[in-house]
Amino acid sequence: MTEQATSALLIDGQEPAEVRLHHVWNECVGAGRANEALRADWQAHFREAVQVLGARHVRFHGLFHDDMFVYRTDDGGGFGPNQPLPEPVYTFAYVDKVFDAILDAGARPFVELGFMPRELATQTETLFWWKAHCSPPKEMGQWVALVDATVRHWIERYGIDEVRQWPFEVWNEPNLVPHFWTGTRTEYFELYEATARAIKAIDPRLRVGGPSTSVFVPDARYSGETHDPSLEVETAVATDPDELDWQPVWIHELIEYCAQRGLPIDFLSTHLYPTDYAADSLGNLKAITRQKDATYVDLQVLRTIIENSPYPDAELHITEWSTSPSSRDAIHDTLFAAAYIVRAFLKGAPLADSISYWTFTDVFEEGGGGIGPFHGGFGFVNENGLHKPTFHAMAMLHRLGDRLLAELPDGAITRSSATGDVSAIFYNYPADMGTTGLASRNGYAETRALAEMGPERRVRHRVEGLRPGTELTVEILDWEHGNVAEAWYQMGAPLNITREQTAELRHVADGLHRSTLTVGDDGVLDIDLTLPAWAVASVAPTLARAAACRIPGALRPRGGSIRH
């Protein structure tokens, strides 16, 4: 039943011009590797990401890695000599457990096809402690057979209608030679061609894309067949990297390759960390932090490329994004990251089909397990399941509606087309930062210095036309509320926390400042908040009375999965 408002809806005295607000932030989230998804804590964290943060897809590496035991050439007999098999066989027991858990949680896989099984790899153990094999296959036909058998298995197990809703991405960051790929650019394009043709031969409505390359660069280091570090020297010595012309890697080239051969590109994917590492003339890497709107600018570039390409209807998926690509960056644990990602997600929402935060959990082992409970891991939650400030920021974003009523310098006011519920989010990315983005810092002690930034910001908005008496809950995340890494630091930063310390930190992590706003008898909601530097605030219907905040003309909900 549609609730009736007292009068026309007005925001700060103006009739809102509603536009779609695409929740790019929860279409997909990232995770480390497939085998980690077999862990009970990973699955618990993921269920929470789905239920509380609204995650709809998850993407990870290592689907075909040795520890998933998909490609088998012997019987794995153990103590005695392993008996060779007359023909390779494919076993999906571990993969089935992972995919069942994802689907049972209410989400879907965003399938990254990789890496190479040891028996098919031309080079082995190229990166990570778990020794991924990131090379072209010994024989392309064997790779195609593996992909074909895997996709057909999923169709048999889950049904074609379900599998058609899974994007299939070919590999991960193949421009990073020799770590994520030991071949050439052309060899990657050949892998894309063979994989795309194999998938479309199974069902033309299955969606495939790439090239899943890493970060924009402002130089020609990736313009050839392999990475040439000598071409990034000027970037390393630039006095103002934001004056450089940052461009995507292998996007133009993949489009041209596919167009010449009549190959499909259902979506283009790349990674948009707002950072770079460039080598100087001595080979020393310099960490570069770009300005706070780098992600927004890069998305505009990508959108223009797609619109002017032979594939104007291709989706755009940013399959990895975070404040930095380091799983030991203290920023990830902090309040500062929460304000940064809210701002970036809101600005980027109109330009992409998904922006996948890397990652949803600190159960992540590219360099081995984390050292200490707050070690700069990517996750929204740490290994103990403690909610970082970024978790609450994502929950606040999830509460927003799918119709943007007011795009504000300090946030957004929205409504749900399904229910009519009005909700809002506000943030204070402090003015003292100017145009500066979040730079990585050497450990949490140094990172804390950002708390000195300012000033505070007063947020005042008036919403008219709501039902009198409606109650809305205000949640504020700031230095004093929900700042769990700071509480851990004040404990003395213990490397191994006790059960009692874990319970204490859990209380702090979820101890946001909460209050209630009530719509007046005249149908007016006055929002008047003072946000300290780095604070993020949510205004949303109190759960028990959410329906009371509805307004006339609510639309039916639109599709709930990545566009297809």
N, C-alpha and C positions, 0 to 999 in steps of 0.2 A: 504494500500500500504506500502510495506516495504521500509524504508529509507536506502540509501546506505551510508556506512562509507568510509572514505578516505583510510583506510588500516586496517590491522588486529588489533583487540582490544588487548591492552596491559595494564597491571596495574603495575606501577613501573618497567617497562621494561620486565615483565613476562607475558606469555600467561596464562590467568586465567583458572583454572580447575573448571568448573561450577558444583555446587551441589545444590540440592533443598534447599531453605530456607523456612521452614514452619512457617507461621505467627501464632505461638501458642498464641501470646498475644491478638489477637482479635477474635479467634474462639469463646470465651465465656467471658462474664463479669458477675460479681456478683451484687446482690442487696439484700436489707434487707428482706422484706416479701411481699407476694402477694398483700395485701391490699394497701400498699404504691404505687403500680403501678396503682391504680385508680386515683392518684393525677395528676393534669395537669402539675405541675412542673416536677414530675418524668418522665412523658411521653415526655415532651419537652427535658429533659436532655438525655433521651434514644434515641430519634430521632437523636440528635446531635452525640451521641456516635456511632450510626450506620453510619451516613453520613460522619462524619469527622474522626472518629477513626476506622471505618470498623468493628464494633462489629457484630458478626453473630448469637450469641446465648446469652441468659441471663438466669441466675439461681437465685432462691430465695427460702426462707423458707415459711411455712405457707399456702400452697395451700389448705389444708383441715381445717385450723383454723376456729374458730367460726365466725370471722369477714368476712369470705368469704361465709358463709351461704350455704354450700354445703349439709351437712348432717342434715336433718330436721326431728324432731320427734313431733313438734307441729306447729301450724299455725302462731306463732309470733304475736298474736293479740294485744299486747300492754297493754292498760289500763285495759281491762277486763282480766279475767284468760285466758291464752293461752289454746287453745283447742288441746288436744293430737290427733295425727294422728293415724289411725289404723295400718299403716305400715310406716316405715321410707321412706322418699322420698329424692331425690337428685335434688337440684336446682343449675344451673350453670350460672345464670345471671351475677354475679360478675366475675366469672372466665372467662366467654366469653368476657367481656369487656377488661380484662387484656390481654388475648391471642390475641384478635383482634388487640389491640394496638401494640403488639409486631410484629405480622405478617405484619400489615399495615406499620410499620416502616421499613420493609425490613429485619427483623431478625426472629429467631425462638426461642422457649423455650428450655432450657435444664431442663427437668422436674425433680424436686426434690419431691418425693412422701412423704409428711408429712405435718404437724404433725397430731396427733390424734384428731379427733373431740371430744368435751367434752363428748358427750353421749356414745362414744366408749372407752374412756380412763379409765384405771384402777387407774391412779393418775392424778391429774389436777394441772394446774397453777405451772409448775415446773421452769419456767424461763422467763425473759424479762418483761418489764412493761406491755406488751400486753398479758401476762399470757398464754404462749404456754403450751400445754398438750403433754408431750413427754414420753409416756408410751406404753407398749404393749397393744393391744386391749383386751377388755373383752372377745371377741370371735373372733377367727381368720377368721371364715367364714364371719362375718360382714365386716371386713376390706377388704377381697378379693372381696366381692360384691361391696363395694365402689370403689375400684380400677377398677374393671371390668366395672362398669357403667360409670366411668369417662373417661376411655380410649375409650370405645365404643361411648360415646358422642362426643369426639374429632374427631373420624374417621367419624362420621356422619356429623359433622359440617365442617371439613376441608379436608376430603378425606384421604384415606389410604396412598396414595403416599406421601402426606405431613407429616403425623404423623410418617411414617417410618423414617423420617429424624430427629426425636426428640430423644435424649438419655433419658432414664428413670432411674433415680438414686433412690435407696431405702434408704430413711431417710437421716439424717445429724448428723455426729459425735456421733454415738451411744456409743462410748467408754467413753464419758463424763457423767458418772453416778454420781449423779441422776438428772443432769440438762437437757441434750439433750436426755436422755434415762434412764428410771427408772428400766429397766429389766436387765437381764444377757446377756452375749455374746451369749450364745446358743439361748436365746429368740430372739435376733436380727437376728441370722442366720435363725431361723424358720420364722421370718417375711420376710427375703429376699427370702427364698425358696417359701413361699406361694405367694409372690408378683411376683416373676419371673415366676412361673408356670402360674399364672393368665394372665400375659401379653403375654407370648408365646402361650397360648391357644387361644388368640384373633387373633394373627398373628405371626408366627414364625420369621418374619423379623423385628419385633419391637425389639429394642435394650435395654438391661437392664444391670445394673451394680451396684457396691458398693465397699467397705463398707462405703465410705465417712467419714473415720476416721480423727481425728485431729492430726496433727504434728507427726514427728518422735520423739522417746524418746530413751535414752541410758540405760534404766533399765527395770525391769520386772513389772512395776506398772500396766500394762494392760494385763499381761500374764494369769491371772485367769479369772473367770467369771465376776468379777466386779473390778473396780479401787481400788488398794491397795496403799494409799499414803505412807505407811511405807517403800515401796520398792524404793522410789525416794530420800532417804536421801543422799546417796552417790553422786548423781547428784548435789544436792544442795550445797554440800561442796567441790565439785571438784575444784581444782585450775585452771585447763585448760579444760573446757568442750569440746573443739574441739579434745581432745585426746580420748574421749569416743566413743563407738561404737553405733552410732545413727541408729535406725532401724524403719521401718514402723509399724503401729499398725493394727493388725487383718488382714493383707494382706495374709500372709502365711496361717493363720487359715481359712479364707474364701475360699481360693483356695482349701485347703484340704477338707473342708466340702462339697463344690460343686462337686468336683471330685468324692468323694465317693458316692454321690447321683445322679450323672448325671445331675447336674443343669447347666444352662447356665451362663457364665460370658462374656458378649460382651465387657465390659470395666471394668477396675479397677479404682477406684477413691479414692483420699485421699487429705489431705491438707498439704501444705509444708511451713508454716510460719517458718522463720529461727530463731525462738525463742523458749523458753520453760519456764514454771514456775514449779519449783520443791520445795517440802516441806522439811524443815529441821526437826530435831528430835523434835522440839517444835511445829511443824505444821505451821511455818512461811513460806510463799512463797517467793522464790528467783527468780527474773527475770534473765533469761540467754539469752545472745545474742551470736549466733554462728558466725563463720567466714564468710567472704563475699561470698564464693563459696559453702555455705551449700546447697542451692537449687540445684545446679549443681551436687554435690556429691549424694544427696538424689535421684535425677532423675536417676543417673547411677545405684544405688542400685535397684530401682524399675524396671528399664528396664531389668536388669539381672534376677530378680525374674520372670518376665513375660516370658522371653525367655526360661527359664529353667523349666517352669511350664507346666501342662497339657493344658493350655490355651495360647499358644505362640502367637496367633493372636489377643489376647485381646488388645483393645485400652487402652491408659493410659491418664486419664483426671485428672488434678489437679484442683479440682472444687473450691478451695479457695487458694489464695496466695496474700501476701502483705509483707511489711517490718515488720509488727507485727500484732497480732490479736486484738489489742485494738483500739476501735473507739474514743479514747481520747488521741491518740499518736500524739504529735505535728509534728513529722517527716512527717506524711502523707501530710501536707500542704506545704512542703518545696521543694526547689531546690534540696536538698540533696537526697530526695527520687527519684527524676526524674533520676539523674545519676545512682543511685543504680538499679532501675528497668530496665533501658535500658541495662545495663551490664548483669544483671541476665537473662533477656529474650533472648538476643542474645546467651549466652552460653547454655541455656537450650533448644533452639529451635529444635535441632536434636533428642531430647530424649522423647518428649511428643506429644500427639495429641492435647492437649489444656492445657493452664495454665491460669486459670480464675482469673483476678485481683479482689480482694474484697475491694471495690465495685466501680461502675462507678459514683455514686452520693452520696452526703451527706444527701439526703432525706432518712434517715436511723434511725430507732427508737428502736433499741434493748434496749437501756438504756434511752429512751425518746429522744426528740429533742435535738439538739446540743445547747450548751451554748455559744453564740457568733458566728460570721460568720466564724471564723477560730478556731475550737475547737479540731483539730486533727482527724476529721472524715476521713473515708476511701476514700471518693470519688475523682474522677478526677475533679469534680466541686463541689463548696460549695452549700449551700441551696439557695443562690441568683443566682446560675448559673454562678458564676465567675470561670474562668478557672485557676486551680492550675498548677504549673509546670509539674506535672505528666500528665495532659491533653495534653500539648504540646509534651511531650516525647512520648506519645502514638501516636499522630498524625504523628510525625517524623518516628516512627517505621512503621506505616501504609503506608507511602510513599515508603518504600523499595520494591524492586521487589522480585520475588519468586525464583530467581537464585542468589546464592552467588558467586560473582566473586573474592572477597578477604576478608578473615577473618583476621582482624587486631587486634593488641593489644589494639587499641583505638577505635574500631568500625568495620564497614563493608561497602564494596562497592558491589552493587547489580545491577541486571537488571531485567526487567519484561519479562517473556517469551511470554506475549501476545502482547506487544508493542515494546519491545526492549529498553525502557527507562532506562537509567542509573541513579542511585541515591545512596546516601550514608548517613551514620549516624556516628557521632563521639562523644565521651564523655571523660570527665576527672574525673574519680574516683580517688581522689588525692593520690599520693604516700605516703603522711604522714599517711594515714589510715593503711598502711601495709596490713595485712590480715583481719583486723577488719571489721565486718559488721556494720550496722546502729543500734545503741542501742537506745531504747526508752529514752526520757528525760522528766523531769518534767516541761512541759509547753514550750511555744514558746521562751520565753526569754532565757532559758537555751540552747535550741536547736540551737539558732543563733551562738553559739560559734564554731560550725563546720565550719563556714565561714572562720575561721582563718587557716584552713588546706591549704596545698599547695603541690607542687608548680604548676604554670601554665604549660600547655603542648602545644608544637608546633606540629601541625598536617600537614604533607606535603606528598602529593601523586600526582602521574602523571598518567593520563589516556589518552592513545593514541588510535586513530582510531575512533574518533567521527566526526560528521559533522561540518565543520568550521562555525563559527558564532552562534552556538547553545548557548542559554542563559540558565543558571541555577540559581535558587534562593538559597541563603544561609540564613538560619535562625539560630540564636544563642540564646539560653536560658541560662542566667547566673544571677549572683547576682544583676546586674543592669538592667536586661531586663526580664520581665515576672515574676518577683518575687513578687507576689501579697500579700502574707502573710507578707512580710517585709514592704511593703507599708502600710498595715493595722496597723502593729506594730508602724511604724513611725507616724501614725495618733494619737497614744495614745491607740491603741487597744480597740476602742469603742465596747461595748457589743452589742449595737443595732445601726447599721449604717443607716444613712439617705439615701434618694434617691440620693442626690447629691454625697455623699461619695461612694455609690454603683457605680455610673457612673464613678467617678474618678478611683476607683479600677478596674473597667472593662477595662478602657484605659490602666492602668498599666499591668493588667494580660495578655493582648494581644499585649503588646508593645515589642515584641522580636526585637533583632537587625537583620535587614535584609539588604542584599546587593546582587549584581549580579556578577556571574562569566560567562565569555564568552569563548567558545572554539576558539582557535586561528586558523589562516589560515592553519596551518599544521595539524589540527585535534587533537591538544593536549589540554587537560584541566589540568591546574596546580592548585592544591588545596593547599593552604598555609594559615592555620588558627592558631591563638593563642587562646587557650581555658583556661580561668581561672579555678581554682579548682571548681569542681562540674558542669561545663558547659556541655551542650548538644547541638550539632550542626547538622543541616540537610542540605544536598546538593541535590536538586531535580529539575527536569525540571520546568521552569517557566510555569505556567498553560496554558497561551495563546499560548505557543510554544512547548508544551510537545512533540509533534510528531517529532520535529527536532532533538531530542537526541537519535533517534533510531539507532540501529546497525543491521547488517545482521543476518539472521538465527533465527529470533524471533520465538519461539515455540507457539503453541496454548495454551490458558490457561487451567489449570487443574481444578478439581472440586472445587467449592466454598463453601463447607460446611464440617462439621466434617466428617471424614472418616467413610464410612459405606459399 
